[in-house]
Amino acid sequence: MMRVFKLMPMLSVLLLAVGCASPRSQYYTLLPEAAPARAASSGSIPPAYVISVQAVSIPAQVNRPQIVIGTPDSVVLTPLNNSLWAAPLDSEIRQALAYDLARRLGVLEVPVGVALKKMPLWKIDIVVHRFDSIYRQGVVVDASWRLTPVNQPKQAAMICQAQINVPAGAGIAALVQSHQIALQDLASVMAAQLSHQPISSNTAVRLKGCT
């Protein structure tokens, strides 16, 4: 009987430790599922340039490993310690945009810092002014960007800003998916500019000015 009584405190400690264990962390990415590259039309000439998406600037409020959420009509922001970005958020945004732009345009995306002597290049600088995640409501992405031609004397730089609002369902996964859609909409506008095509009408995208 003494052995049983001696074991009881130890079992109690173990059960308490299990009961107090932190929930498992979940990691989320803004990268979309792999999709086929845009099919070239018969007789079309592939673009004679490459792109390079530079490091993305993001607001300090969301520049952390945790996903930061807000609630409607509130100035309070809450970092979720068990809902984390798979990589630093600025890197997640850069990779998602670079992947989508390269796919849409059918071009290569070269890493930042790679020197190209003669190859025509579009350098893409992006500043994210807002990256809001409003729980049970939606997301807001407000960004400005500059498209700078390199080794392209007949091309001019382009500057633009847009705000994208995408509704979201309940749950963190739904918010992340809405951010993916917002970044895809942003990439669509950039791709149209680089292709010198009209920017498609999209009620989620509000252009604030382009030059």
C-alpha positions as CSV (number, residue, x, y, z in Angstrom):
1,M,0.0,0.0,0.0
2,M,2.9,2.4,0.7
3,R,4.1,2.0,-2.8
4,V,0.7,3.0,-4.2
5,F,0.5,6.1,-2.0
6,K,4.0,7.1,-3.0
7,L,3.1,6.9,-6.6
8,M,0.0,9.0,-6.3
9,P,1.7,12.4,-6.0
10,M,3.9,11.5,-9.0
11,L,0.8,10.6,-11.1
12,S,-0.9,13.8,-10.1
13,V,2.1,15.8,-11.3
14,L,2.1,14.0,-14.6
15,L,-1.6,14.5,-15.2
16,L,-1.3,18.1,-14.3
17,A,1.6,18.5,-16.8
18,V,-0.4,16.9,-19.5
19,G,-3.5,19.0,-18.7
20,C,-1.4,22.2,-18.9
21,A,0.4,21.4,-22.1
22,S,0.3,24.2,-24.7
23,P,-1.8,23.6,-27.8
24,R,0.2,22.5,-30.8
25,S,1.4,25.5,-33.0
26,Q,0.0,25.7,-36.5
27,Y,2.1,27.1,-39.3
28,Y,0.6,28.9,-42.3
29,T,2.0,30.0,-45.7
30,L,0.9,32.6,-48.2
31,L,2.3,30.6,-51.1
32,P,-0.5,29.1,-53.2
33,E,-0.6,25.5,-54.3
34,A,1.6,24.8,-57.3
35,A,-0.2,25.7,-60.6
36,P,0.8,25.2,-64.2
37,A,2.5,28.1,-65.9
38,R,0.5,30.1,-68.4
39,A,0.3,28.3,-71.7
40,A,1.8,30.2,-74.5
41,S,-0.5,30.7,-77.5
42,S,0.5,29.3,-80.9
43,G,3.2,31.4,-82.5
44,S,3.6,33.7,-79.5
45,I,7.0,35.0,-78.6
46,P,8.0,34.6,-75.0
47,P,8.8,37.7,-73.0
48,A,12.4,38.8,-73.6
49,Y,13.0,39.8,-70.0
50,V,13.2,38.5,-66.4
51,I,11.8,39.9,-63.2
52,S,13.3,40.4,-59.8
53,V,11.0,41.1,-56.8
54,Q,13.0,42.9,-54.1
55,A,12.7,42.6,-50.4
56,V,9.2,43.7,-49.3
57,S,8.6,46.4,-46.6
58,I,5.8,45.6,-44.2
59,P,4.1,47.4,-41.3
60,A,5.9,47.0,-37.9
61,Q,2.6,45.9,-36.3
62,V,2.5,42.6,-38.2
63,N,6.3,42.1,-38.6
64,R,6.4,39.1,-36.2
65,P,6.2,35.3,-36.4
66,Q,2.6,35.3,-35.0
67,I,-0.4,36.0,-37.2
68,V,-1.8,39.2,-35.9
69,I,-5.6,39.7,-35.9
70,G,-8.0,42.5,-35.2
71,T,-11.7,42.8,-34.6
72,P,-14.2,45.1,-36.2
73,D,-14.4,48.6,-34.8
74,S,-11.5,48.0,-32.5
75,V,-7.9,49.3,-32.3
76,V,-6.7,46.2,-30.4
77,L,-4.4,43.8,-32.2
78,T,-3.9,40.3,-31.0
79,P,-0.8,38.2,-31.9
80,L,-1.8,34.5,-31.9
81,N,1.0,32.5,-30.3
82,N,-0.1,29.2,-31.7
83,S,-0.8,30.5,-35.3
84,L,2.5,31.3,-36.9
85,W,3.8,32.2,-40.3
86,A,5.9,29.4,-41.9
87,A,8.6,32.0,-42.8
88,P,9.0,35.7,-41.9
89,L,5.9,37.6,-43.2
90,D,7.9,39.9,-45.5
91,S,9.5,36.8,-47.1
92,E,6.1,35.0,-47.4
93,I,4.7,38.0,-49.3
94,R,7.7,38.4,-51.5
95,Q,7.8,34.7,-52.4
96,A,4.0,34.6,-53.1
97,L,4.1,37.6,-55.4
98,A,7.3,36.4,-57.2
99,Y,5.8,33.0,-57.8
100,D,2.5,34.3,-59.1
101,L,4.1,37.0,-61.3
102,A,6.5,34.5,-62.9
103,R,3.6,32.1,-63.5
104,R,1.3,34.7,-65.1
105,L,4.0,36.3,-67.3
106,G,5.8,33.1,-68.2
107,V,9.2,34.5,-67.2
108,L,12.0,33.7,-64.8
109,E,12.2,35.4,-61.4
110,V,15.8,36.0,-60.5
111,P,16.9,36.2,-56.8
112,V,17.7,39.5,-55.3
113,G,21.3,40.6,-55.8
114,V,21.9,38.5,-58.9
115,A,23.8,40.7,-61.4
116,L,22.7,40.6,-65.1
117,K,24.9,42.5,-67.5
118,K,22.7,42.7,-70.5
119,M,19.5,40.8,-69.9
120,P,16.4,43.0,-69.8
121,L,15.0,43.0,-66.3
122,W,12.0,44.5,-64.4
123,K,13.0,45.3,-60.8
124,I,9.9,45.3,-58.6
125,D,10.0,47.2,-55.3
126,I,7.0,46.8,-53.0
127,V,5.9,48.6,-49.8
128,V,2.9,47.1,-47.9
129,H,1.2,49.9,-46.0
130,R,-1.6,47.7,-44.5
131,F,-1.8,44.0,-43.9
132,D,-5.0,43.7,-41.9
133,S,-6.6,40.4,-40.7
134,I,-10.1,41.2,-39.3
135,Y,-11.4,38.0,-37.6
136,R,-14.7,36.8,-39.1
137,Q,-14.8,39.7,-41.5
138,G,-12.0,39.8,-44.0
139,V,-8.5,41.1,-45.0
140,V,-7.2,44.4,-46.3
141,V,-3.9,44.7,-48.2
142,D,-2.8,48.2,-49.2
143,A,0.5,48.3,-51.2
144,S,2.4,50.6,-53.4
145,W,5.1,49.4,-55.9
146,R,7.6,50.6,-58.4
147,L,8.4,48.7,-61.6
148,T,11.9,49.8,-62.8
149,P,13.2,48.7,-66.2
150,V,16.9,47.7,-66.3
151,N,18.7,47.3,-69.7
152,Q,15.5,48.5,-71.4
153,P,16.1,52.0,-72.7
154,K,12.7,52.2,-74.4
155,Q,10.8,51.4,-71.2
156,A,9.7,53.8,-68.5
157,A,9.4,53.2,-64.7
158,M,5.8,52.7,-63.4
159,I,4.5,53.5,-59.9
160,C,1.2,52.4,-58.5
161,Q,-0.8,51.9,-55.3
162,A,-3.9,49.8,-54.7
163,Q,-6.0,48.6,-51.8
164,I,-7.5,45.1,-51.9
165,N,-10.4,44.0,-49.7
166,V,-11.3,40.3,-49.5
167,P,-14.0,38.9,-47.2
168,A,-13.1,35.9,-45.1
169,G,-15.0,33.2,-43.2
170,A,-14.4,32.0,-39.7
171,G,-11.0,30.6,-38.6
172,I,-7.4,31.5,-39.2
173,A,-7.1,29.3,-42.3
174,A,-9.9,31.3,-43.9
175,L,-8.0,34.6,-43.2
176,V,-4.8,33.2,-44.7
177,Q,-6.7,32.0,-47.8
178,S,-8.2,35.5,-48.2
179,H,-4.7,37.0,-48.0
180,Q,-3.6,34.6,-50.7
181,I,-6.4,35.9,-52.9
182,A,-5.5,39.5,-52.2
183,L,-1.9,38.9,-53.2
184,Q,-3.0,37.1,-56.3
185,D,-5.2,40.2,-57.2
186,L,-2.2,42.4,-56.6
187,A,0.0,40.2,-58.8
188,S,-2.7,40.4,-61.5
189,V,-2.5,44.2,-61.6
190,M,1.3,44.2,-61.8
191,A,1.3,41.5,-64.5
192,A,-1.1,43.6,-66.6
193,Q,1.2,46.6,-66.3
194,L,4.3,44.6,-67.2
195,S,2.5,43.2,-70.2
196,H,1.1,46.6,-71.2
197,Q,-2.4,45.2,-71.0
198,P,-5.5,46.9,-69.6
199,I,-6.0,46.2,-65.9
200,S,-9.0,43.9,-65.5
201,S,-12.0,45.1,-63.6
202,N,-12.1,43.7,-60.1
203,T,-14.4,45.0,-57.4
204,A,-11.9,43.8,-54.7
205,V,-9.2,46.1,-56.1
206,R,-9.3,49.8,-55.7
207,L,-6.5,51.6,-57.5
208,K,-5.3,54.7,-55.8
209,G,-3.2,56.1,-58.6
210,C,-0.8,54.8,-61.2
211,T,1.8,56.5,-63.4
